[in-house]
Amino acid sequence: MAKTIKTVQEVEDLVRGVTFFGTGGGGNPEQGLAFLKETLNDVGKIELVDADEIPDNAMVCTCFYMGSIAPHTPEVKERMKVMGLTEKQVDRILPEAVEALERFLGKKIEAIVPIELGGINTPAPIDAAARLGKKVVDGDYAGRAIPEIVQTTPSMAGKTLPPMSSVDEWGNVAFVEKVRNHQCAEALGKAISTVAFGLVGQTAFVMTGKELKQLLIRGTVSESIEVGRVIRESVETGKDPATEIAKFLNGWVLFRGTVSNKDWEDKQGYYWGTHTFSGTGEFSGKTLKIWFKNENHISWLDDKAWVTSPDIMQVIDEKTGEPICNPDLKVGDKVAVVGVKKREAFNNELGIATVGPAHYGFDVKHVPIEELLG
């Protein structure tokens, strides 16, 4: 069943919700919110369609932002200046990327699927589809945000990423026609993004509506609207947002405390690092560390390995409940950490191997969050 978004409040709830599932990554929600507010004003409404409404022979694709979300250092800014990257040429890179893909294919894309849930990587594909007059599918291919394309359901099913188009805000356009494997596709896509010194808009996973129905994690966009609503209403009614969102998602409040240390680097086109939290209240005297590669993936409670991907960990503002992206988290912030069970598509040996600690090179065993916390 189609769901129609007609109000600014629904847009705000949507962006808040997908930012929660962004687990610290997924792109800048302020930009995502600005896109959708403008789209709502220009187009009038945004319709999400169920996958079953897409014809089996329709051609669909996903589009997304790829690259590092790390802040630009003075050295990076100087290199950009030397390369002439000082004035943006493209405002919305995803619509441009989809149109470039259609030129490459010589065929029209009928529907667009968000590749993941996140503050920009869900709103931006929705914005692109709405502006191009294409259908937006209610669902995604990860059920959260992930740093690598190979960590998606189509990739795990062996679907081919290319042909891929890539457009950046400086006006560079590139195509990847053929690759040896998924790892090469990821590396090539990431390499293109490094030239943009940040994010590029890319397309991938051109497939039929029939294939889409087999691989989609359904209903996650409309679910995100509800998650955003729960957070908003908890604050409006004076309830604790961490408790309310954990209850709504059958999750757990993992920690409450203050950010005591922030260690990060811009590495291989990703935002890597570790955040350290000092406990308060019932968690007083305890320390939580969360390692991230764009998104939160591995945690240690008092230096003992704890919750890990594919399970979800999101840091929120303790009072407002607003999900906080990793680049925006600051020492001294008072926060709560909410944990949610992994999506069923990743609740298997392949899913854990693809998104779990071993994938990132850690000798840490993934223990399901429900076993850790009961």
C-alpha positions as CSV (number, residue, x, y, z in Angstrom):
1,M,0.0,0.0,0.0
2,A,1.3,3.4,-1.0
3,K,2.0,6.0,1.8
4,T,1.9,9.7,1.0
5,I,4.0,12.3,2.8
6,K,2.2,15.6,2.7
7,T,3.5,17.6,5.7
8,V,6.7,19.1,6.9
9,Q,6.3,17.3,10.2
10,E,6.2,13.9,8.4
11,V,9.3,14.9,6.5
12,E,11.0,15.9,9.8
13,D,9.9,12.6,11.4
14,L,11.3,10.7,8.4
15,V,14.7,12.3,8.5
16,R,14.9,11.9,12.3
17,G,14.0,8.2,11.9
18,V,16.4,7.3,9.1
19,T,19.2,9.2,11.0
20,F,18.5,6.9,13.9
21,F,19.0,3.8,11.7
22,G,22.0,5.5,10.2
23,T,23.9,4.4,13.4
24,G,26.2,7.4,13.3
25,G,26.7,7.5,9.5
26,G,24.4,7.7,6.5
27,G,25.2,11.3,5.7
28,N,24.2,14.7,6.9
29,P,20.5,14.9,8.0
30,E,20.4,18.6,7.7
31,Q,21.0,18.4,4.0
32,G,18.5,15.5,3.7
33,L,15.9,17.5,5.5
34,A,16.5,20.6,3.3
35,F,16.2,18.5,0.2
36,L,12.8,17.0,1.2
37,K,11.4,20.2,2.5
38,E,12.2,21.8,-0.9
39,T,10.8,18.8,-2.7
40,L,7.6,18.9,-0.7
41,N,7.2,22.5,-1.5
42,D,8.0,22.1,-5.2
43,V,6.2,18.8,-5.9
44,G,3.4,18.9,-3.3
45,K,3.7,15.4,-2.0
46,I,6.0,12.4,-1.8
47,E,4.6,8.9,-2.4
48,L,6.2,5.7,-1.1
49,V,5.0,2.6,-3.0
50,D,5.1,-1.0,-1.8
51,A,7.4,-3.2,-3.8
52,D,4.4,-5.3,-5.0
53,E,3.2,-2.2,-7.0
54,I,6.4,-2.3,-9.1
55,P,5.9,-4.4,-12.3
56,D,8.1,-7.5,-12.6
57,N,9.6,-6.2,-15.8
58,A,10.2,-2.6,-14.6
59,M,13.8,-1.4,-14.5
60,V,14.9,-0.1,-11.1
61,C,18.1,1.1,-9.6
62,T,19.5,2.4,-6.3
63,C,21.3,5.6,-5.9
64,F,23.4,6.9,-3.0
65,Y,26.1,9.1,-1.7
66,M,29.5,7.5,-1.4
67,G,32.7,8.8,0.2
68,S,34.0,10.2,3.4
69,I,32.0,12.2,5.9
70,A,35.2,13.4,7.6
71,P,35.6,17.2,8.1
72,H,38.0,18.9,5.7
73,T,41.3,19.8,7.3
74,P,43.2,22.9,6.3
75,E,45.6,20.7,4.2
76,V,42.6,19.1,2.3
77,K,41.1,22.5,1.7
78,E,44.4,23.7,0.2
79,R,44.6,20.6,-2.1
80,M,41.0,21.3,-3.3
81,K,42.0,24.9,-4.0
82,V,44.9,23.8,-6.1
83,M,42.6,21.5,-8.1
84,G,40.2,24.3,-8.7
85,L,37.5,22.7,-6.6
86,T,36.2,26.0,-5.0
87,E,32.8,26.6,-6.5
88,K,30.1,23.9,-6.7
89,Q,28.7,23.2,-10.1
90,V,25.9,20.7,-9.2
91,D,23.4,21.3,-6.4
92,R,21.7,17.8,-6.5
93,I,24.1,15.2,-7.6
94,L,21.8,12.1,-7.4
95,P,19.2,13.2,-10.0
96,E,22.2,14.0,-12.3
97,A,23.6,10.5,-11.6
98,V,20.3,8.8,-12.4
99,E,20.0,10.7,-15.7
100,A,23.6,9.9,-16.5
101,L,22.8,6.2,-16.0
102,E,19.8,6.4,-18.3
103,R,22.0,7.9,-21.0
104,F,24.5,5.1,-20.5
105,L,21.8,2.4,-20.7
106,G,19.7,4.0,-23.3
107,K,16.7,3.0,-21.2
108,K,14.5,4.6,-18.5
109,I,14.6,3.8,-14.8
110,E,11.0,3.4,-13.4
111,A,11.7,3.3,-9.7
112,I,14.4,4.1,-7.2
113,V,15.3,2.2,-4.0
114,P,17.3,3.8,-1.2
115,I,20.4,1.6,-0.7
116,E,20.4,2.2,3.1
117,L,18.8,4.1,5.9
118,G,20.6,7.4,6.8
119,G,20.2,11.1,7.1
120,I,21.1,11.8,3.5
121,N,21.2,8.4,1.8
122,T,17.5,7.9,2.2
123,P,16.2,11.5,1.7
124,A,18.4,12.1,-1.3
125,P,17.2,9.1,-3.4
126,I,13.6,10.0,-2.4
127,D,14.3,13.6,-3.5
128,A,15.8,12.4,-6.8
129,A,12.9,10.1,-7.6
130,A,10.3,12.7,-6.8
131,R,12.0,15.3,-9.0
132,L,12.5,12.9,-11.8
133,G,8.9,11.7,-11.7
134,K,9.9,8.1,-10.7
135,K,8.5,5.9,-8.0
136,V,10.1,5.6,-4.6
137,V,10.1,2.1,-3.1
138,D,9.3,1.8,0.6
139,G,12.3,-0.2,1.7
140,D,16.0,-0.4,1.3
141,Y,18.9,-2.9,0.9
142,A,20.5,-2.8,4.4
143,G,18.0,-1.9,7.0
144,R,20.5,0.5,8.5
145,A,23.5,2.5,7.2
146,I,26.6,0.6,6.2
147,P,30.0,1.8,5.0
148,E,30.5,-0.6,2.0
149,I,28.2,-1.5,-0.9
150,V,29.2,-5.1,-0.5
151,Q,27.2,-5.1,2.8
152,T,23.8,-5.0,1.1
153,T,21.3,-7.7,0.2
154,P,21.9,-7.5,-3.6
155,S,25.6,-7.8,-3.1
156,M,25.3,-10.7,-0.8
157,A,23.0,-12.4,-3.4
158,G,25.6,-12.0,-6.0
159,K,24.0,-9.2,-8.0
160,T,26.2,-7.0,-10.1
161,L,26.8,-3.4,-9.1
162,P,27.8,-2.0,-12.6
163,P,26.8,-0.3,-14.6
164,M,27.5,2.5,-12.2
165,S,27.3,6.3,-12.8
166,S,29.0,8.8,-10.6
167,V,28.5,12.6,-10.4
168,D,30.1,15.0,-7.9
169,E,29.2,18.5,-7.0
170,W,32.2,19.9,-9.0
171,G,30.6,18.5,-12.2
172,N,32.8,15.4,-12.7
173,V,30.9,12.5,-14.3
174,A,32.2,9.0,-14.5
175,F,31.0,5.5,-15.4
176,V,32.0,2.1,-14.2
177,E,30.9,-0.4,-16.9
178,K,32.4,-3.7,-15.7
179,V,34.3,-5.0,-12.6
180,R,36.0,-8.2,-11.6
181,N,34.1,-8.5,-8.3
182,H,32.2,-6.6,-5.7
183,Q,35.3,-5.6,-3.8
184,C,36.7,-4.0,-7.0
185,A,33.4,-2.1,-7.5
186,E,33.6,-0.8,-4.0
187,A,37.2,0.3,-4.4
188,L,36.6,1.9,-7.8
189,G,33.5,3.8,-6.5
190,K,35.5,4.9,-3.4
191,A,38.4,6.0,-5.5
192,I,36.2,8.2,-7.6
193,S,34.9,9.8,-4.4
194,T,38.3,10.7,-3.2
195,V,38.7,13.0,-6.2
196,A,35.7,14.9,-5.0
197,F,37.2,15.2,-1.5
198,G,34.0,14.0,0.1
199,L,30.8,12.6,-1.3
200,V,29.7,11.7,-4.8
201,G,26.3,10.6,-6.1
202,Q,26.4,7.1,-7.6
203,T,24.0,4.6,-9.0
204,A,24.1,0.8,-8.9
205,F,22.2,-2.5,-8.9
206,V,20.2,-2.0,-12.0
207,M,17.6,-4.8,-11.8
208,T,14.1,-5.8,-12.6
209,G,11.1,-5.3,-10.3
210,K,11.0,-9.1,-9.8
211,E,14.5,-9.1,-8.5
212,L,13.8,-6.1,-6.3
213,K,10.9,-7.9,-4.6
214,Q,13.3,-10.8,-3.6
215,L,16.0,-8.6,-2.1
216,L,14.2,-5.6,-0.6
217,I,14.0,-5.1,3.2
218,R,10.5,-4.0,3.1
219,G,8.7,-1.1,4.8
220,T,11.8,0.5,6.4
221,V,11.1,4.0,5.1
222,S,7.6,4.1,6.6
223,E,9.0,2.5,9.8
224,S,11.5,5.3,10.0
225,I,8.7,7.9,9.9
226,E,7.2,6.1,12.9
227,V,10.5,6.0,14.8
228,G,10.9,9.8,14.2
229,R,7.4,10.4,15.5
230,V,8.1,8.3,18.6
231,I,11.2,10.4,19.4
232,R,9.4,13.7,18.8
233,E,6.3,12.7,20.9
234,S,8.4,11.4,23.8
235,V,9.9,14.8,24.2
236,E,6.6,16.6,23.7
237,T,5.0,14.6,26.5
238,G,8.0,14.8,28.9
239,K,9.0,11.1,28.5
240,D,12.5,9.8,28.2
241,P,13.3,9.4,24.5
242,A,15.8,6.6,24.9
243,T,13.4,4.5,26.9
244,E,10.5,5.2,24.5
245,I,12.5,4.4,21.3
246,A,13.9,1.3,22.8
247,K,10.4,0.2,23.8
248,F,9.0,0.9,20.3
249,L,11.7,-1.1,18.6
250,N,11.9,-3.9,21.1
251,G,15.5,-2.7,21.8
252,W,17.6,-1.7,24.8
253,V,19.1,1.4,26.4
254,L,22.7,0.4,26.3
255,F,24.3,3.3,28.1
256,R,23.9,6.8,29.4
257,G,26.8,9.1,29.9
258,T,29.1,11.9,28.6
259,V,31.4,11.8,25.6
260,S,34.9,11.8,27.2
261,N,37.1,11.3,24.2
262,K,36.9,11.5,20.4
263,D,39.6,9.8,18.2
264,W,39.2,9.9,14.4
265,E,40.9,10.0,11.1
266,D,40.0,10.3,7.4
267,K,41.2,6.9,6.0
268,Q,40.7,5.3,2.6
269,G,37.7,7.5,2.0
270,Y,36.0,6.6,5.3
271,Y,35.6,8.3,8.7
272,W,37.3,6.0,11.1
273,G,37.7,6.3,14.9
274,T,36.6,5.5,18.4
275,H,34.3,7.4,20.8
276,T,34.6,7.0,24.5
277,F,31.7,7.6,26.9
278,S,31.9,7.9,30.7
279,G,28.8,6.6,32.4
280,T,26.3,8.6,34.4
281,G,23.3,7.6,36.6
282,E,22.9,3.9,36.7
283,F,26.0,3.6,34.4
284,S,28.2,5.7,36.7
285,G,31.7,4.3,37.0
286,K,31.4,2.4,33.7
287,T,33.1,3.2,30.4
288,L,31.8,2.5,26.9
289,K,33.9,2.6,23.7
290,I,32.4,2.5,20.2
291,W,34.5,1.9,17.1
292,F,33.1,3.3,13.9
293,K,33.9,3.1,10.2
294,N,31.5,5.9,9.1
295,E,28.8,3.9,11.2
296,N,29.0,2.4,14.7
297,H,30.1,-1.2,14.5
298,I,31.9,-2.5,17.6
299,S,31.6,-1.6,21.3
300,W,33.4,-2.5,24.5
301,L,31.9,-2.1,27.9
302,D,34.6,-1.6,30.5
303,D,37.1,-2.9,27.9
304,K,35.1,-6.1,27.3
305,A,33.7,-6.7,23.8
306,W,30.0,-6.1,23.8
307,V,27.5,-5.2,21.1
308,T,28.6,-5.4,17.5
309,S,27.3,-5.1,14.0
310,P,25.1,-6.2,12.3
311,D,23.1,-5.2,15.5
312,I,22.4,-1.5,15.6
313,M,23.8,1.1,18.0
314,Q,22.8,4.7,17.8
315,V,23.9,7.6,20.0
316,I,21.2,10.1,20.8
317,D,21.0,13.4,22.7
318,E,19.9,12.4,26.2
319,K,17.3,15.2,26.4
320,T,16.1,15.8,22.9
321,G,16.4,12.3,21.6
322,E,17.8,13.5,18.4
323,P,20.2,10.9,16.7
324,I,23.7,12.2,16.5
325,C,25.9,11.6,13.5
326,N,29.5,10.6,14.4
327,P,31.1,13.8,12.9
328,D,28.8,15.9,15.0
329,L,29.4,14.1,18.3
330,K,31.5,16.3,20.7
331,V,33.4,15.8,23.9
332,G,31.1,16.8,26.7
333,D,27.9,15.9,25.0
334,K,25.4,14.1,27.3
335,V,24.0,11.2,25.5
336,A,22.2,7.8,25.6
337,V,23.0,4.8,23.4
338,V,20.2,2.7,22.1
339,G,20.6,-0.8,20.8
340,V,18.4,-2.7,18.3
341,K,18.4,-6.2,17.0
342,K,19.8,-6.8,13.5
343,R,17.5,-7.1,10.5
344,E,16.5,-10.7,9.7
345,A,18.2,-10.4,6.3
346,F,21.5,-10.2,8.2
347,N,20.6,-12.7,10.9
348,N,22.6,-15.5,9.3
349,E,26.2,-16.7,8.8
350,L,26.7,-14.7,5.6
351,G,25.2,-11.5,7.1
352,I,27.3,-11.7,10.2
353,A,30.5,-12.4,8.2
354,T,29.7,-9.5,5.9
355,V,28.9,-6.8,8.5
356,G,30.3,-8.3,11.7
357,P,33.6,-7.6,13.6
358,A,35.7,-10.1,11.5
359,H,34.9,-8.2,8.4
360,Y,36.6,-5.1,9.9
361,G,39.7,-7.1,11.0
362,F,38.7,-7.5,14.7
363,D,39.2,-10.7,16.6
364,V,35.9,-10.3,18.3
365,K,33.0,-12.8,18.2
366,H,29.6,-11.4,17.3
367,V,27.1,-12.3,20.0
368,P,23.5,-11.3,19.2
369,I,22.4,-8.4,21.2
370,E,19.4,-10.3,22.5
371,E,21.7,-12.9,24.0
372,L,23.9,-10.2,25.6
373,L,21.0,-8.3,27.1
374,G,18.1,-10.8,27.3
